[in-house]
Amino acid sequence: MDKRPTLLFMTSRFPFPLEKGDKLRAYHLIKGLSKTYQIHLFALSTESIDPSWDKELAPFVVSIQHFHLNPLAQWTRLLACLFTNQPFQLAYFTSYRLKRTIKKSISSLAPDHIFCQMIRPAEYVKNYHRCNKTIDYMDALSIGMERRAQKAPWYSRWIFNMEAARLKEYEQRIFNYFEFQTMISQQDVHYIAHPDQRKIRVIPNGIDTEYFHPMKDIQARFDLVFVGNLSYAPNIDAMRWFAEHLQSKRPTWTLLIAGANPSPTFVQSLKKYPNITVEGWQEDIRKAYARGKIFIAPMQIGTGMQNKLLEAMAMGIPCLTTPLASEALEIVPGRDLRVGNDADEMEKHIVHLLENPEEAEILGKQGRARVREIYGWERAVKALDELITPQH
């Protein structure tokens, strides 16, 4: 008989394919925790789930339940949300029909622990009190929304500010429903406005450094490369900012942008820069990383740890980012990667690294060494396991 305790793992998206940060984190935490727990995955979804995706999770879980969110109902809830104080993100992911179904499923399962990834699915599990629960905030969504408001056009700024205020209140309120709270970076812990915020345990993301490794057999044809989810507002903003502030000044620099879901509007906005190439998601995303001499992440908005930076560093590619992204990492600027405070500093770093390939190579090696030292998934899983597993 399997004596491992039962863990209900609740996500707002099915954790495969691994093209987004929340999916990547969920997949590796499930994989690691499966050694200690019998895991039952409850996954919300707005898309059709390919049966092959279930097979990717099958070795690590006892069961998988999909809960499909109806798009029409989502839009209805969003409109109704204008007249409430509920965050729009909660309205988008919280179906009252599914709440009844999931409540019955949880009662039937009677788990020993519930792990809720992000605040988005929290309404489904918050009122179950027959076991301990963990909420993984991941990032402070309220701060990310505040930063989006600062960059938004004047006519839409009010909606982002409204959502930021609602999220901030909800992040504080939902804290009390869970026995354990986790986040990816210490940087974001301070943004959770709760008197017991010190209880929040930092569980950083990890990187599979055996998979993400230097690929010397692939020619770095592009001066610069960026990889990320291209439907994610901070990534879109970063690339548009770079094009406006640097590509226009240095039109000979070639830049490859690769990632999931590039919108036609985003691609069209970069058409006027002939040396920028935009590609969609690729089966082996490492080949996109490897085609760049320098990885850039000029983040202007957003919060939390940037997986794309860690993946690029693990591949030995010299990296350049902004303080907004570097502050969430346990790295030494200048030794493990370069940090530019503004467009002028970023330009100087790029020029220097392109003109000094030996120095760029050393920077890449230092970055990989740091990631291997600090950011293994084993470390993250161990810390989480020690937090939520009762000590006998």
C-alpha positions as CSV (number, residue, x, y, z in Angstrom):
1,M,0.0,0.0,0.0
2,D,1.3,3.5,-0.9
3,K,1.8,5.3,2.4
4,R,2.6,8.7,0.9
5,P,0.2,11.4,2.0
6,T,-2.2,12.9,-0.6
7,L,-1.6,16.3,-2.1
8,L,-4.1,18.2,-4.2
9,F,-2.2,20.5,-6.6
10,M,-4.5,23.3,-8.0
11,T,-3.4,25.4,-11.0
12,S,-5.1,28.1,-13.1
13,R,-3.6,26.5,-16.3
14,F,-2.6,23.0,-17.3
15,P,1.1,22.8,-16.6
16,F,2.2,21.8,-20.0
17,P,3.6,22.7,-22.5
18,L,6.3,24.6,-20.6
19,E,6.1,27.9,-22.5
20,K,5.0,30.0,-19.5
21,G,6.6,30.6,-16.1
22,D,3.7,29.3,-14.0
23,K,3.5,26.1,-16.0
24,L,7.2,25.5,-15.7
25,R,7.1,26.0,-12.0
26,A,4.1,23.8,-11.5
27,Y,5.6,21.0,-13.6
28,H,8.9,20.9,-11.7
29,L,7.3,21.2,-8.3
30,I,4.9,18.4,-9.1
31,K,7.7,16.2,-10.4
32,G,9.8,16.8,-7.3
33,L,7.0,16.5,-4.7
34,S,5.8,13.2,-6.3
35,K,8.6,11.5,-4.3
36,T,6.9,12.5,-1.1
37,Y,3.2,12.8,-2.0
38,Q,0.5,11.1,-4.0
39,I,-0.4,14.0,-6.2
40,H,-3.8,14.8,-7.7
41,L,-3.8,17.6,-10.2
42,F,-6.8,19.9,-10.5
43,A,-6.2,22.2,-13.5
44,L,-8.4,25.0,-14.8
45,S,-8.2,25.6,-18.5
46,T,-9.5,27.8,-21.3
47,E,-8.0,25.7,-24.0
48,S,-8.4,22.1,-25.3
49,I,-6.0,19.8,-23.6
50,D,-4.0,17.5,-25.9
51,P,-4.0,13.9,-24.5
52,S,-0.2,13.9,-25.0
53,W,0.0,16.7,-22.3
54,D,-1.6,14.4,-19.8
55,K,1.0,11.8,-20.6
56,E,3.8,14.2,-19.7
57,L,2.4,14.6,-16.2
58,A,1.3,11.0,-15.8
59,P,4.6,9.6,-14.3
60,F,4.3,12.1,-11.4
61,V,0.5,12.2,-10.5
62,V,-2.1,9.7,-9.4
63,S,-4.9,11.5,-11.2
64,I,-5.6,14.5,-13.4
65,Q,-8.9,16.5,-13.4
66,H,-9.5,19.2,-16.1
67,F,-12.0,22.0,-15.4
68,H,-12.8,23.9,-18.5
69,L,-13.6,27.6,-18.2
70,N,-16.3,28.7,-20.6
71,P,-15.2,31.9,-22.5
72,L,-18.7,33.4,-22.7
73,A,-19.2,33.0,-19.0
74,Q,-15.8,34.5,-18.3
75,W,-16.7,37.7,-20.3
76,T,-20.0,37.9,-18.4
77,R,-18.2,37.7,-15.1
78,L,-15.7,40.3,-16.1
79,L,-18.5,42.7,-17.0
80,A,-20.3,42.1,-13.8
81,C,-17.0,42.6,-11.9
82,L,-17.1,46.3,-12.8
83,F,-19.8,46.6,-10.2
84,T,-18.0,44.7,-7.4
85,N,-14.6,44.9,-5.6
86,Q,-13.4,41.6,-6.9
87,P,-10.2,41.6,-8.9
88,F,-10.8,41.0,-12.6
89,Q,-8.3,38.1,-12.6
90,L,-10.4,36.4,-9.9
91,A,-13.5,36.9,-11.9
92,Y,-11.8,35.5,-15.0
93,F,-10.8,32.3,-13.3
94,T,-13.6,31.7,-10.8
95,S,-16.7,29.9,-12.1
96,Y,-19.5,29.4,-9.6
97,R,-20.6,26.3,-11.5
98,L,-17.1,24.8,-11.2
99,K,-16.8,25.8,-7.5
100,R,-19.6,23.4,-6.7
101,T,-18.0,20.6,-8.8
102,I,-14.6,21.2,-7.3
103,K,-15.9,21.3,-3.8
104,K,-17.4,17.9,-4.2
105,S,-14.2,16.5,-5.8
106,I,-12.1,17.9,-2.9
107,S,-14.5,16.4,-0.3
108,S,-14.3,13.0,-2.0
109,L,-10.6,13.1,-2.3
110,A,-10.0,14.2,1.3
111,P,-6.4,15.4,0.7
112,D,-3.8,15.6,3.4
113,H,-2.6,19.0,1.9
114,I,-3.7,21.4,-0.7
115,F,-1.2,23.4,-2.8
116,C,-2.8,26.4,-4.7
117,Q,-0.6,27.9,-7.3
118,M,-1.2,31.7,-7.6
119,I,-4.2,33.6,-6.2
120,R,-6.2,33.0,-9.4
121,P,-7.7,29.6,-8.3
122,A,-7.8,30.4,-4.6
123,E,-11.5,30.8,-4.4
124,Y,-12.0,27.1,-5.2
125,V,-10.0,25.9,-2.2
126,K,-9.9,28.6,0.4
127,N,-12.9,27.4,2.4
128,Y,-11.7,23.8,2.8
129,H,-10.4,23.5,6.3
130,R,-9.9,19.8,6.9
131,C,-6.2,19.9,6.0
132,N,-3.4,22.5,5.8
133,K,-3.2,24.5,2.7
134,T,-0.4,26.4,0.9
135,I,-0.8,29.4,-1.4
136,D,2.1,30.1,-3.8
137,Y,1.6,33.7,-4.7
138,M,4.6,33.4,-7.1
139,D,4.7,37.1,-7.7
140,A,2.9,40.2,-6.3
141,L,0.4,40.6,-9.1
142,S,-0.7,44.0,-7.6
143,I,2.7,45.6,-8.1
144,G,2.9,44.2,-11.7
145,M,-0.4,45.9,-12.4
146,E,0.7,49.2,-10.8
147,R,3.7,49.2,-13.2
148,R,1.4,48.4,-16.1
149,A,-0.7,51.4,-15.1
150,Q,2.3,53.7,-15.2
151,K,3.0,52.7,-18.8
152,A,-0.6,52.5,-20.1
153,P,-2.3,55.2,-22.2
154,W,-4.2,57.8,-20.2
155,Y,-7.6,56.5,-21.3
156,S,-6.9,52.9,-20.0
157,R,-4.8,53.8,-16.9
158,W,-7.8,53.9,-14.6
159,I,-8.7,50.2,-15.2
160,F,-5.1,49.1,-14.4
161,N,-5.1,51.2,-11.2
162,M,-8.5,49.8,-10.2
163,E,-7.2,46.2,-10.7
164,A,-4.0,47.0,-8.8
165,A,-5.9,48.2,-5.8
166,R,-8.3,45.3,-5.9
167,L,-5.4,42.8,-6.2
168,K,-3.5,44.4,-3.3
169,E,-6.5,44.1,-1.0
170,Y,-7.1,40.5,-2.1
171,E,-3.5,39.4,-1.7
172,Q,-3.7,40.6,1.9
173,R,-7.1,39.0,2.6
174,I,-6.4,35.6,1.0
175,F,-3.3,35.2,3.2
176,N,-5.5,34.3,6.2
177,Y,-7.1,31.3,4.5
178,F,-3.9,29.4,4.1
179,E,-1.5,27.9,6.7
180,F,1.6,28.4,4.5
181,Q,2.5,31.1,2.0
182,T,5.3,31.1,-0.6
183,M,6.7,33.4,-3.2
184,I,9.5,33.2,-5.8
185,S,11.6,36.1,-4.6
186,Q,12.2,38.1,-1.5
187,Q,11.8,41.2,-3.6
188,D,8.1,40.5,-3.9
189,V,7.4,39.4,-0.3
190,H,7.6,43.1,0.8
191,Y,4.7,43.9,-1.5
192,I,2.2,41.6,0.3
193,A,0.5,44.1,2.7
194,H,-0.1,41.7,5.6
195,P,1.2,42.1,9.2
196,D,2.5,38.5,9.0
197,Q,4.3,38.9,5.7
198,R,7.5,37.5,7.4
199,K,5.8,34.1,7.4
200,I,6.1,34.0,3.6
201,R,8.7,31.5,2.6
202,V,10.8,32.2,-0.5
203,I,10.8,29.2,-2.8
204,P,12.8,30.4,-5.9
205,N,12.4,28.9,-9.4
206,G,14.9,26.4,-10.6
207,I,16.6,25.5,-13.9
208,D,17.4,22.1,-15.4
209,T,21.1,22.9,-16.1
210,E,21.5,19.5,-17.7
211,Y,18.9,20.4,-20.3
212,F,19.9,24.1,-20.6
213,H,23.5,23.9,-21.4
214,P,25.9,25.6,-23.8
215,M,25.3,24.5,-27.5
216,K,28.5,25.4,-29.2
217,D,27.5,23.6,-32.4
218,I,24.9,26.2,-33.1
219,Q,26.2,29.4,-34.7
220,A,25.3,32.7,-32.9
221,R,24.1,34.5,-36.0
222,F,22.3,37.3,-34.2
223,D,24.0,40.0,-32.1
224,L,21.2,39.9,-29.6
225,V,18.4,37.5,-28.6
226,F,15.3,37.6,-26.4
227,V,13.1,34.6,-25.6
228,G,9.8,34.7,-23.7
229,N,6.1,34.5,-23.8
230,L,5.2,37.1,-26.4
231,S,1.6,37.5,-25.2
232,Y,2.9,38.6,-21.7
233,A,2.6,42.4,-21.4
234,P,6.0,42.9,-19.6
235,N,7.8,41.0,-22.4
236,I,6.0,42.9,-25.2
237,D,6.7,46.2,-23.4
238,A,10.4,45.3,-23.0
239,M,10.9,44.6,-26.7
240,R,9.0,47.7,-27.8
241,W,11.1,49.7,-25.4
242,F,14.3,48.2,-26.7
243,A,13.3,48.9,-30.3
244,E,12.4,52.5,-29.6
245,H,15.4,53.4,-27.4
246,L,18.2,51.3,-28.8
247,Q,17.4,49.5,-32.1
248,S,16.7,52.9,-33.7
249,K,20.1,54.2,-32.6
250,R,21.9,51.0,-33.6
251,P,20.2,49.8,-36.7
252,T,23.0,47.4,-37.6
253,W,22.4,45.3,-34.5
254,T,20.5,42.1,-35.4
255,L,18.0,40.9,-32.8
256,L,16.1,37.6,-32.6
257,I,12.9,37.6,-30.6
258,A,11.4,34.1,-30.0
259,G,8.6,32.8,-27.9
260,A,5.0,31.6,-27.6
261,N,1.9,33.5,-29.0
262,P,3.4,36.5,-30.8
263,S,0.4,38.6,-31.7
264,P,0.1,40.1,-35.2
265,T,-0.1,43.6,-33.6
266,F,3.2,43.0,-31.8
267,V,4.9,41.6,-35.0
268,Q,3.6,44.5,-37.1
269,S,4.9,47.1,-34.6
270,L,8.4,45.8,-35.2
271,K,8.3,45.6,-39.0
272,K,9.9,49.0,-39.4
273,Y,13.1,47.5,-37.9
274,P,14.5,45.3,-40.7
275,N,17.2,43.8,-38.4
276,I,14.7,42.4,-35.9
277,T,13.4,38.9,-36.5
278,V,10.3,37.6,-34.7
279,E,9.7,33.9,-34.4
280,G,7.0,31.9,-32.6
281,W,7.5,29.1,-30.1
282,Q,9.9,26.3,-31.2
283,E,10.0,22.6,-30.2
284,D,13.5,23.1,-28.9
285,I,13.6,26.7,-27.5
286,R,17.3,26.2,-26.6
287,K,18.2,26.7,-30.3
288,A,16.7,30.2,-30.2
289,Y,18.8,31.1,-27.2
290,A,21.9,29.7,-28.8
291,R,21.6,31.8,-31.9
292,G,22.3,35.0,-30.0
293,K,25.6,36.4,-28.9
294,I,24.1,38.3,-26.0
295,F,20.7,37.7,-24.2
296,I,18.8,40.9,-23.4
297,A,16.0,41.2,-20.9
298,P,15.3,45.0,-20.8
299,M,12.3,44.6,-18.4
300,Q,10.5,47.9,-17.6
301,I,7.4,46.4,-15.9
302,G,6.5,43.1,-14.2
303,T,7.6,41.4,-11.0
304,G,9.4,38.3,-9.8
305,M,12.1,36.1,-11.1
306,Q,12.7,35.9,-14.9
307,N,13.1,32.3,-15.9
308,K,14.3,33.4,-19.3
309,L,17.3,35.0,-17.7
310,L,18.2,31.9,-15.7
311,E,17.8,29.7,-18.8
312,A,20.0,31.9,-20.9
313,M,22.6,32.0,-18.1
314,A,22.5,28.3,-17.8
315,M,23.4,28.0,-21.5
316,G,26.5,30.1,-20.9
317,I,25.1,33.1,-22.9
318,P,26.3,36.5,-21.6
319,C,23.2,38.3,-20.3
320,L,22.1,41.9,-19.9
321,T,19.1,43.1,-18.0
322,T,17.6,45.9,-15.9
323,P,17.6,46.3,-12.1
324,L,13.9,45.4,-12.1
325,A,14.8,41.9,-13.1
326,S,18.2,41.5,-11.5
327,E,17.1,42.4,-8.0
328,A,15.0,39.2,-7.8
329,L,18.1,37.0,-8.5
330,E,20.8,35.9,-6.2
331,I,23.5,37.1,-8.6
332,V,26.4,39.6,-8.6
333,P,25.9,42.3,-11.2
334,G,29.1,42.6,-13.3
335,R,30.3,39.1,-12.5
336,D,27.3,36.9,-13.3
337,L,25.5,39.2,-15.7
338,R,25.4,42.9,-16.7
339,V,22.8,45.4,-15.5
340,G,21.9,48.6,-17.3
341,N,19.9,51.3,-15.5
342,D,18.8,53.0,-18.7
343,A,19.1,52.9,-22.4
344,D,22.6,54.5,-22.4
345,E,24.0,52.0,-20.0
346,M,22.5,49.1,-21.9
347,E,24.0,50.4,-25.1
348,K,27.5,50.7,-23.6
349,H,27.3,47.2,-22.2
350,I,26.2,45.7,-25.5
351,V,28.9,47.6,-27.5
352,H,31.6,46.4,-25.0
353,L,30.5,42.8,-25.0
354,L,30.2,42.6,-28.8
355,E,33.7,44.2,-29.2
356,N,35.2,42.0,-26.5
357,P,34.0,38.4,-27.2
358,E,36.6,36.9,-24.8
359,E,35.1,39.0,-22.0
360,A,31.6,38.1,-23.1
361,E,32.5,34.4,-22.9
362,I,33.9,34.7,-19.4
363,L,30.7,36.5,-18.3
364,G,28.6,33.6,-19.8
365,K,30.7,31.0,-18.0
366,Q,30.3,32.9,-14.7
367,G,26.5,33.1,-15.2
368,R,26.2,29.4,-15.8
369,A,28.3,28.6,-12.8
370,R,26.1,30.8,-10.6
371,V,22.9,29.2,-11.9
372,R,24.3,25.7,-11.3
373,E,25.3,26.7,-7.8
374,I,22.0,28.4,-6.7
375,Y,19.1,27.5,-9.0
376,G,18.6,23.7,-9.2
377,W,15.0,22.6,-8.9
378,E,16.1,20.1,-6.3
379,R,16.8,23.0,-3.9
380,A,13.4,24.5,-4.5
381,V,11.5,21.2,-4.0
382,K,13.5,20.4,-0.9
383,A,12.6,23.8,0.7
384,L,8.9,23.4,-0.2
385,D,8.8,19.8,1.0
386,E,10.3,20.8,4.4
387,L,7.8,23.6,4.7
388,I,4.6,21.7,4.1
389,T,5.4,18.1,5.2
390,P,4.6,17.4,8.8
391,Q,7.8,16.5,10.8
392,H,7.5,13.3,12.8
